[in-house]
Amino acid sequence: MKYLGLDLGSKTCGVSISSGIIASIYETYRFNEDDYEACLNHIVGIINKEKIDVVVLGYPKHMNNDIGIRAKISEDFKAKMEEKVNVKVVLWDERTTSMEVNRVMLMNNTSRKKRKEHKDELAAVIILQGYLDYKG
């Protein structure tokens, strides 16, 4: 089984990949603000190229568990992805991901510039690794 992890933002999508045990950085895809169609087409290309079986998409619910605009965008992105490609898409709670990324980067003395450049792909790694650990 091959897995893809996604941290979908309004202008970037962090992407991670795994064959089932450890999640690794794949890339950060940058797109025009709110052009989720371009992002979706790019991700579908990766799914086909890498022969992905499961996509784990970050699900940014509010801390009180409410579904806000960002979570709704993830739900729509999931539905459109499932229409375009035959792959299982799992929405994965990412509420603490940003804090975890910042903590890891600060522990490693990562510069502010590098934190900004790599936060999305690291968030995708944390999202995917969380799912892989949970699935066992």
Secondary structure, 3 states (H helix, E strand, C coil): CCEEEEEECCCEEEEEEECCCCCEEEEEEECCCCCHHHHHHHHHHHHHHHCCCEEEEEECCCCCCCCCHHHHHHHHHHHHHHHHCCCEEEEEECCCHHHHHHHHHHHCCCCHHHHHHHHHHHHHHHHHHHHHHHHC
